[in-house]
Amino acid sequence: MKKLFLVFCAIPVFLLAQETTIYGGRGMFKLQYAEPFNMGVLTFHFAPQERYETMSTFQGGQNVTDRKHFFHVSTGLTYSIIDYIDARVDFTPYCKWFEMTNYPVDRGDPDPVIGLKSIKIGAKGGYPFIIDEITPLKYAFGLDVYVDIGPGLSEEWFSNALYRDEQFYADSFVGGAGADPVWPEFPPHIPHNPDIGITGLVDFRIGPIAAHLNGGYLATGVDKRPFYVDSAEFDNNYIRPDYLQHAFGIELIPHEDARILFETYGMFDLDAKEESLWVTPGVRFGSNRVSFDMGCELGIVSPTVDDMWWKVFFNISGGADLVKKVKIHIPIAKVSGKVYNVKTNEPVNATISFPGSEKEAIQTGDVGFYETSFSPGSYRIHVEAPGFRWKEQGMVLKDGDQIVLDFALNTKPVSKIIGKIYDIETKEPIVAEITFPQTEVKAISSDASGMYNITLPAATYRLHVEATNYQFNEKVVTLQEDESKVIDIALTKIGVDQAILTGKISEFETGKPLLAQLIFIDTNIPKVTTDPSTGIYKVTVPPGTYSVKIEAVDYVPESAPVVLAKDETKIHNFTLKPIPKVGEKVVLKGIYFDFNSAVIKPTSYPVLDDAAKVLKAKPNMRVEISGHTDSVGSDSYNQKLSYQRANSVRDYLIRYHNMDPTRVIAVGYGESQPIADNRTKSGRDMNRRIEFKVLSW
């Protein structure tokens, strides 16, 4: 029998360590965790518990101390069906033993009462929420349900346990000669119909501290009176009420294999409205083979006894994973390295991004080092740092790659604008404010000598200069990398007699606002730049008659006379036509010839003058002037007529606008390139045309 008991106790040593309660299921001592075991885990627990009470008896004329021992063992199995649900069964055999003191009179101890205190069958479901696996930081919620079967004592097995229990409860024991009888009065064993318990569970853990909370209801089954207990005594002392059960536990986890536990467990009597409460400090040790718990339970609130009582118990548990886990290999590649200044080798705090992928950007920090992981594939690694030129590297990564990739960054070249603000008439320096519209560059001021300087990234800027009693002025400046430019800006003083010219400059066909400049020809008035977002300009000048020229990049310049009277505000809007691009064809609408002739009608001259403006705006532009006819007449006649008309246009540009003959080519296409249906009059009118095609700039 002893060998069998030792083998039974040693089983857990050969299994994996687990966190199992003394009644089964994952938890502390009596408290259940909300999070079950992982799927396929089978655990075993073995938890002996013992307490005793002393009693004084008078034997052989002397007082001696006897003991009433209460011993039981909770043992059983728990199996996790899936990751979030487990089931358990727990058997609790128990023993009552009266230990007689054999001094001064020899007395023999009576046979113990051995029986099965309870059989519990339970199931638990729970789900964890993991916020941070490394810290760790997580919480879980669960629900536990169980049935507790309270069997009766055997009349045949375990030395007729029912008869022994009757003796322990109601009979006296007589020892050797001269020994007085003793009445131990053990509590009787009360069998009952199944109890049903349901408990809500909450877990929370942050780092090395974990807290657990249980709260539930126990509906007790009908208690069955043993024949040797008086009915009145039974009704008054041994019928159990329903209970509210509650438990709270704290774990300190300096190491996963060593924990300090503190648990409170209570039951509230719903009939008597009384509380019973026990606290259990203890420790848990675990390794890869065994888990061992040791605790001391103290009853600090117990309405059923007069004094606080205690008991010691141990719990040995172990388990095995019966489901073979499929190890999923996640393909991964790693890239690490350093970002540093190419000239000084100092580390650079940089931002590393991965354009074209969903991977988030990372920072190197002040030490310049970085490390990151990728799924296999193709990536662009883009490195940026303030004051440095960005750098980029493409990579194709395979599973298992571990690549060291350093980035040496060059500092950005410094571009500067320096200059002087002065009076256009007196040349005296002016203290003025200089702003940079449509940028985030902060405004600066010139000093008392009119000088200013600013360092800027390479780009195009508008310098807007204003000073008290002066007309503002603007300059457009394009800075290349590592370039310094001297930009002096003259301001015109606002006199007594003034006039205002304002308006909008936009594209001829679309009405789109343009960034353009107004030039007052043959005057000292500075150029005026429009607001690029609205195309609006405004300038204050002395009254008079001016010739104003409008210029914009890639647009045909326009000129117009403007007469301004004293104190007048005149609105004058301008539209500019875009210069055709290389290969682009433009139909010169409004060019007319005499019937069956190449003679240009005078009404066509304004259109030809506009074409000349395009050529003058781009001095290196070469164009093809092509003539086209409808399909009336023979092919040879139409071919000849179309060439003659194109050549007439060429001659006009050369003769009246001094155009270089090598820049203008005349070609006749006759009726070979129609753009409309020659069967209709409107279609034939459209096909008779002169086209302007840009060959080169």
Secondary structure by P-SEA (a helix, b strand, c coil): caaaaaaaaaccccbbbbbcccccccccccccccccccccbbbbbbbbbbcbbbbbbbcccbbbbbbbbbbbbbbbcccccccccccbbbbbbbbbbbbbccccbbbbbccccccccbbbbbcccbbbbbcccccccccccccccbbbbbbbbbcccccaaaaaaaaaccbbbbcccccccccccccccccccbbbbbbbbbbbbcccbbbbbbbbcccccbbbbcccccaaaaaacccccccbbbbbbccccccccbbbbbbbbbcccccccbbbbbbbbbbbbbcccbbbbbbbbbbccccccccccccccccccccccccccccccccbbbbbbbbbccccccccbbbbbbccccbbbbbbcccccccccccbbbbbbbbbbccbbbbbbbbccccbbbbbbbbbbbccccccccbbbbccccccccbbbbbbccccbbbbbbccccbbbbbbcbbbbbbbbbbccccbbbbbbbbcccbbbbbbbbbbcccccbbbbbbbbbbccccccccbbbbbcccccccccccccccbbbbbbcccccbbbbbbccbbbbbbbbbbcccbbbbbbbbbbbcccccccccccccccccccccccccaaaaaaaaaaaaaacccbbbbbbbbbcccccaaaaaaaaaaaaaaaaaaaaaccccccccbbbbbbcccccccccccaaaaaaacbbbbbbccc
